[in-house]
Amino acid sequence: MKKLILTLIAALGIVTGAHAAEGGLAWDKAPNRTTDLAALQNGAKLFVNYCLSCHSAAYMRFNRLTDLGITEQQIKDNLLFTTDKIGETMRVNMDPRQAKEWFGTVPPDLTLVARSRAGHGGTGADYLYTYLRTFYRDDTKATGWNNLAFPAVAMPHVMWELQGERRPVFDKVEAHGHETEVFKGWEQVSPGTMTPIQFDQNMGDLVSFLQWMAEPAQNTRIRVGVWVLLFLVMAIVFTWRLNASYWKDVK
């Protein structure tokens, strides 16, 4: 029996390892700032300025951003386009047919992307955090850009001025009898307006906003859940003591 269990564990390890090896680039762990209002506000600003031109968030209304400590007047002054209204959803005005002609596909809605992109490599937030930070210049592509986390991606690097232009560096290693390339790091071709640390921090804020947008009530749910569990523990202790008191004189 012991040998059988060890054999199954070993087989599972081989399968998991093979799956990870085929999965491509390892995802970086995304910071979780869904309780940091300043980070979420910055993420909302980045989303409106850089994502909302092509991607919609059809299940999120602008006025829901007041949950992040932003007033309706601030939303109107800084986050709304001239034709939008405070109670409308975050839709995009791009014609789907034009989008498909330009990019080869219609840009997806991003309301739930932080939940839908989870995989064997980590959470949806981990994927997005890695994806947003691994664009590189590739002149063979129609957009002039490619991505390590999503090879041959149709989306251009809309925030390249912030990050600058980079080129991936690979090492050639021998594996399973043939030579393969392994990602080693980045070579900065031209600087951006942000340092690498600043860019990573801002992408962490953007991903945290996408996490919040996917489930705005998640922090309330977690907080209420903790209180419910505490109540149940107290109820169990009270019931146990009441039961002991009731039966103490019964032989």
KAFEN-V336877 format. One record per backbone hydrogen bond with DSSP energy under -0.5 kcal/mol. NH is the residue of the N-H (numbers start at 1). CO is the residue of the C=O. If there is no record, write none. Layout:
{{NH/CO} {NH/CO}}
This chain:
{{5/1} {6/2} {7/3} {8/4} {9/5} {10/6} {11/7} {12/8} {13/9} {14/10} {15/11} {16/12} {17/13} {18/14} {19/15} {20/16} {21/17} {22/18} {23/19} {24/21} {33/31} {36/33} {37/35} {40/36} {41/37} {42/38} {43/39} {44/40} {45/41} {46/42} {47/43} {48/44} {49/45} {50/46} {51/46} {51/47} {52/47} {54/51} {55/51} {57/90} {60/57} {62/88} {63/86} {64/61} {65/62} {66/63} {67/64} {68/65} {69/66} {70/65} {75/71} {76/72} {77/73} {78/74} {79/75} {80/75} {84/81} {88/85} {90/57} {90/60} {91/89} {99/95} {100/96} {101/97} {102/98} {103/99} {104/100} {105/99} {107/105} {110/56} {113/110} {115/112} {116/112} {117/113} {118/115} {119/122} {122/119} {127/123} {128/124} {129/125} {130/126} {131/127} {132/128} {133/129} {133/130} {134/131} {136/146} {137/166} {138/144} {141/138} {144/141} {146/136} {148/134} {153/150} {158/156} {160/157} {162/159} {163/159} {164/160} {165/190} {167/187} {169/185} {171/182} {173/171} {173/180} {175/173} {175/178} {178/175} {180/173} {182/171} {184/169} {185/169} {187/167} {189/165} {189/187} {190/165} {192/163} {192/194} {193/161} {194/162} {199/195} {200/196} {201/197} {202/198} {203/199} {204/200} {205/201} {206/202} {207/203} {208/204} {209/205} {210/206} {211/207} {212/208} {213/209} {214/210} {215/211} {215/212} {216/213} {218/215} {221/217} {222/218} {223/219} {224/220} {225/221} {226/222} {227/223} {228/224} {229/225} {230/226} {231/227} {232/228} {233/229} {234/230} {235/231} {236/232} {237/233} {238/234} {239/235} {240/236} {241/237} {242/238} {243/239} {244/240} {245/241} {246/242} {247/243} {248/244} {250/247} {251/249}}
